[in-house]
Amino acid sequence: MATCLSVWTFPYYRVTDIVAPCVCFTICFVAYQNPSKRTALLAGLVCGLLMFFGRNHAAYTILALSLVNLWVSLREAKFASFYKRCWRAVVGLGIGASPFAILALMRPNYLPSITTQWLEILATGKTNLKLPWPWPWVTMKQGMTATEADGHLLVGLLFMSLISIAYGGVVLVSLRCKVAKPIAPEIAAMTATTAGYLHYATDRADLEHIGPASMGIMLGVMLWASRQRLWIAVVGAGLIATWSLRVALRQQSAYHCVRGTLSCDEIQVDHQTKLRVNRDTVQITLSMLKGIGTSRFLAVPAFPSLYALKAIKSPIWDIYAAWPRTAKTQKDAIHSIKAEKITTVLISDHQFGEEASFAKTNPLLYNYIQNRYSDCGSVGTEGSIVIKTDGVDNCTKEMRR
């Protein structure tokens, strides 16, 4: 199990998205096995601390723990205890979330940015950039080679297992608790964690979201198998290892390609998400940034690392401009660009899906950039970074490469 977890977390750049579901599984396991007053308080405390991993992770864990609390109440046939545990969990949640709340209040403009994001979600009705669900039969119709299709089929089967466990598992565990039949705590924790994180996996059904949402299944199966006969443990571990090594290593190769330890021109993380980068692109990008000098620039839709390379702040609050934004938010961004006197704009061609291009998610901002700035050139494989300036005369030699 440690080996499989290591494959998923190192050197994967979204380690927190892997760790948070594991924490959720652990606290659900404890809350189901030992539903004491102290456990309820501790569960709420952990949920609050998960705010630092992401507010969505805290919400998913709250949902999972709510299911566990309901199952314990069904098992004990005492619904009065359900409310008592809820109140203690709320107290713990307040304590755990207090450091995050203090930082949000003390950090300039951070709290308004959070409320703006929530309002954006309510206005657009979207919490992520949608992708088609990776049903296995869809993969088989796409004409992939055998070496490529097997990994996608595994992802599709895993995706189906997430939905099956989230719905079927909740019903099964609820019925068994209702009739006071014992259910293993790892099975209850696996079901609760999977149900809590189902939205995470289905809202953008790619490997980077299906993988973290599957941590509950991996931990549950491994722990359950370890309690059974040896052959069951071996088969369970083998299935988890095969899935992890065949699927998660796709992310490993992407990492090494970006770092330049492998020579490659294109990384295909999955059928919808592609990343074109190689060592030459990195060097060209650095040269291009050197050509920009001290001029103010904007990088869209998703290239925040460029600000880190230049050690400057983004001219707009939304450094991940791939999301669908309201007209007001886009107008505010345009106002910030004017106020900051941005002279250069870098547009990367990150592929987030057919309907998730920068021109479609932020049409007002995109049209403003197209009309206000002139094409200067492009860098990277197949022009993966388009450069625009406020005048052709301002193009430097590095920008024209």
FITI-474179 format. One record per residue (C-alpha): residue in one letter; x, y, z. Coordinates in pm, whole numbers, padded with zeros to 5 digits, always signed. Last residue first. Layout:
aXYZ ...
//
This chain:
r+01149+03363-03206 r+00998+03712-03235 m+00968+03763-02859 e+01340+03715-02802 k+01420+03984-03064 t+01198+04234-02886 c+00850+04342-02992 n+00775+04698-02883 d+00749+04827-03240 v+00456+04592-03299 g+00254+04785-03043 d+00064+04713-02723 t+00220+04369-02717 k+00101+04016-02791 i+00286+03689-02749 v+00138+03349-02830 i+00268+03057-02623 s+00217+02704-02763 g+00336+02816-03103 e+00365+02468-03249 t+00619+02370-02985 g+00724+02676-02790 v+00737+03042-02875 s+00507+03283-03053 g+00520+03616-03228 c+00431+03980-03179 d+00062+03993-03246 s-00084+04332-03160 y-00276+04424-02845 r-00604+04609-02783 n-00839+04422-03016 q-00730+04066-02933 i-00681+04148-02566 y-01028+04303-02540 n-01181+04010-02728 y-01028+03763-02482 l-01142+03960-02178 l-01498+03979-02307 p-01500+03612-02418 n-01371+03464-02090 t-01478+03096-02094 k-01522+03076-02470 a-01210+03257-02591 f-01004+03096-02314 s-01097+02752-02444 a-01313+02529-02225 e-01568+02389-02468 e-01327+02151-02643 g-01146+02054-02326 f-00881+02203-02096 q-00620+02241-02369 h-00351+02487-02264 d-00279+02716-02558 s-00081+02981-02371 i-00153+03351-02418 l+00120+03591-02309 v+00019+03958-02293 t+00264+04249-02298 t+00224+04622-02225 i+00011+04609-01910 k-00057+04958-01777 e-00154+04834-01429 a-00471+05048-01438 k-00561+04927-01786 i-00510+04563-01698 s-00702+04614-01373 h-01000+04762-01564 i-00994+04467-01802 a-00999+04230-01504 d-01294+04418-01354 k-01475+04388-01689 q-01410+04013-01685 t-01551+03984-01333 k-01861+04183-01429 a-01922+03974-01744 t-01922+03656-01539 r-01633+03415-01552 p-01594+03065-01696 w-01266+02929-01557 a-00947+02933-01763 a-00836+03258-01603 y-00626+03089-01335 i-00433+03390-01201 d-00763+03558-01110 w-00665+03864-00904 i-00541+04055-01209 p-00197+04216-01257 s-00033+03897-01128 k+00236+03965-00874 i+00607+03973-00953 a+00904+03742-00895 k+00979+03710-01269 l+00987+03331-01260 a+00704+03334-01005 y+00490+03541-01241 l+00563+03291-01519 s+00450+03009-01290 p+00097+03149-01305 f+00044+03015-01662 a-00327+02939-01687 p-00536+03155-01920 v-00351+03379-01954 a-00023+03551-01864 l-00028+03931-01822 f+00282+04148-01852 r+00440+04455-01696 s+00769+04562-01854 t+01084+04506-01649 g+01258+04288-01904 i+01027+04135-02160 g+01330+04002-02344 k+01437+03810-02036 l+01091+03657-02026 m+01140+03546-02386 s+01473+03392-02302 l+01316+03201-02014 t+01036+03084-02243 i+01285+02975-02507 q+01475+02772-02247 v+01158+02603-02128 t+01044+02537-02485 d+01381+02382-02568 r+01346+02143-02274 n+01010+02019-02392 v+00646+02118-02365 r+00313+02039-02521 l+00054+01949-02262 k-00258+01759-02362 t-00580+01699-02177 q-00882+01538-02344 h-00759+01186-02419 d-00550+01170-02101 v-00215+01298-01980 q-00095+01329-02337 i+00252+01476-02312 e+00406+01622-02624 d+00754+01698-02751 c+00958+01455-02545 s+01315+01403-02426 l+01314+01279-02066 t+01490+01446-01773 g+01357+01778-01903 r+01166+01866-01587 v+00844+01892-01790 c+00906+01552-01948 h+00990+01407-01608 y+00659+01524-01467 a+00460+01391-01760 s+00629+01053-01725 q+00527+01043-01358 q+00170+01134-01446 r+00145+00834-01675 l+00295+00637-01386 a-00040+00679-01210 v-00223+00465-01466 r-00016+00150-01519 l+00158+00145-01180 s-00152+00237-00982 w-00396+00005-01163 t-00158-00289-01151 a-00073-00220-00785 i-00440-00201-00683 l-00521-00525-00864 g-00217-00700-00720 a-00292-00584-00365 g-00644-00724-00391 v-00520-01052-00540 v-00252-01092-00274 a-00489-01004+00011 i-00748-01249-00119 w-00483-01520-00146 l-00372-01458+00213 r-00716-01488+00364 q-00900-01183+00485 r-00805-00896+00718 s-00539-00764+00480 a-00800-00764+00202 w-01017-00519+00395 l-00725-00285+00456 m-00615-00293+00090 v-00969-00257-00044 g-01051+00037+00184 l-00723+00219+00121 m-00753+00189-00256 i-01122+00272-00260 g-01070+00581-00041 m-00784+00695-00263 s-01011+00685-00567 a-01115+01052-00551 p-00746+01143-00579 g-00714+00945-00904 i-01043+01049-01064 h-00943+01415-01037 e-00599+01423-01201 l-00696+01133-01426 d-00979+01325-01589 a-01351+01343-01516 r-01394+01708-01430 d-01717+01731-01229 t-01735+01353-01201 a-01429+01292-00983 y-01468+01583-00739 h-01845+01527-00724 l-01782+01168-00612 y-01553+01282-00329 g-01806+01251-00046 a-01951+00928-00185 t-01604+00776-00218 t-01509+00885+00135 a-01832+00745+00283 t-01802+00413+00098 m-01437+00362+00187 a-01498+00457+00551 a-01787+00210+00577 i-01581-00063+00410 e-01284+00014+00637 p-01512+00001+00941 a-01627-00353+00854 i-02005-00386+00857 p-02196-00556+01135 k-02569-00623+01094 a-02790-00398+01305 v-03087-00413+01065 k-03058-00040+00991 c-02678-00058+00983 r-02696-00323+00712 l-02946-00118+00514 s-02738+00200+00536 v-02420+00015+00436 l-02591-00129+00128 v-02757+00196+00019 v-02435+00396+00059 g-02239+00127-00123 g-02474+00121-00420 y-02454+00495-00476 a-02093+00592-00403 i-01962+00241-00459 s-02112+00215-00807 i-02013+00570-00907 l-01652+00522-00798 s-01641+00173-00951 m-01745+00315-01287 f-01461+00567-01274 l-01219+00289-01189 l-01337+00093-01489 g-01288+00399-01708 v-00941+00467-01566 l-00847+00104-01629 l-00980+00132-01984 h-00770+00445-02035 g-00457+00260-01926 d-00538-00032-02155 a-00608+00197-02450 e-00257+00337-02487 t-00064+00014-02524 a-00350-00137-02727 t-00354+00152-02975 m-00650+00386-02958 g-00942+00366-03201 q-01182+00588-03008 k-01458+00326-02988 m-01290+00127-02710 t-01256+00442-02501 v-01630+00505-02525 w-01696+00148-02409 p-01481+00211-02101 w-01684+00517-01992 p-01451+00814-01949 w-01709+01084-01861 p-01681+01375-02103 l-01501+01677-01955 k-01642+01976-01771 l-01436+02272-01657 n-01503+02308-01285 t-01755+02436-01031 k-02012+02550-01282 g-02354+02706-01226 t-02232+03029-01384 a-02387+03270-01132 l-02367+03042-00827 i-02008+02944-00906 e-01915+03308-00968 l-02075+03407-00637 w-01860+03151-00459 q-01547+03276-00635 t-01633+03635-00544 t-01679+03533-00179 i-01329+03385-00181 s-01177+03689-00355 p-01347+03919-00104 l-01181+03721+00180 y-00836+03750+00025 n-00846+04124-00044 p-00571+04198+00211 r-00474+03899+00430 m-00591+03953+00786 l-00947+03825+00744 a-00849+03519+00541 l-00563+03445+00781 i-00799+03456+01078 a-01055+03236+00899 f-00787+02979+00810 p-00668+02968+01171 s-01033+02940+01290 a-01124+02647+01065 g-01018+02381+01315 i-01192+02550+01609 g-01513+02611+01414 l-01511+02257+01279 g-01461+02120+01630 v-01768+02308+01749 v-01962+02187+01444 a-01849+01831+01518 r-01976+01862+01873 w-02311+01984+01743 c-02332+01700+01490 r-02246+01441+01754 k-02533+01564+01968 y-02768+01569+01670 f-02698+01206+01581 s-02712+01100+01947 a-03083+01187+01951 f-03122+00957+01652 k-03069+00650+01869 a-03118+00324+01679 e-02753+00239+01754 r-02682+00115+01403 l-02901+00380+01244 s-02726+00650+01449 v-02386+00513+01349 w-02494+00512+00985 l-02608+00876+01004 n-02282+00985+01163 v-02088+00804+00891 l-02295+00977+00622 s-02235+01316+00784 l-01865+01232+00800 a-01854+01187+00422 l-02039+01515+00359 i-01808+01705+00595 t-01509+01545+00422 y-01629+01664+00081 a-01682+02019+00214 a-01334+02030+00371 h-01182+01908+00045 n-01373+02178-00145 r-01229+02447+00081 g-00882+02337-00017 f-00586+02182+00164 f-00587+02467+00418 m-00960+02416+00470 l-00862+02063+00573 l-00793+02208+00919 g-01164+02267+00967 c-01255+01913+00867 v-00990+01779+01108 l-01142+01976+01397 g-01490+01849+01313 a-01366+01492+01327 l-01183+01557+01655 l-01502+01687+01819 a-01696+01383+01699 t-01416+01153+01815 r-01414+01308+02163 k-01786+01253+02202 s-01745+00889+02103 p-01829+00714+01775 n-01540+00463+01786 q-01537+00244+01474 y-01741+00477+01256 a-01564+00798+01360 v-01222+00630+01340 f-01276+00503+00986 c-01430+00834+00879 i-01125+01017+01019 t-00891+00793+00825 f-01084+00805+00498 c-01097+01186+00506 v-00723+01201+00576 c-00664+00977+00275 p-00896+01199+00070 a-00684+01504+00172 v-00347+01340+00094 i-00404+01293-00279 d-00525+01646-00351 t-00246+01776-00127 v+00015+01602-00343 r-00087+01793-00652 y+00257+01816-00817 y+00307+01440-00841 p+00670+01358-00762 f+00573+01153-00576 t+00213+01122-00459 w+00048+00856-00675 v+00347+00623-00699 s+00414+00670-00328 l+00059+00564-00244 c+00109+00244-00441 t+00438+00169-00264 a+00288+00236+00080 m+00000+00000+00000 
//
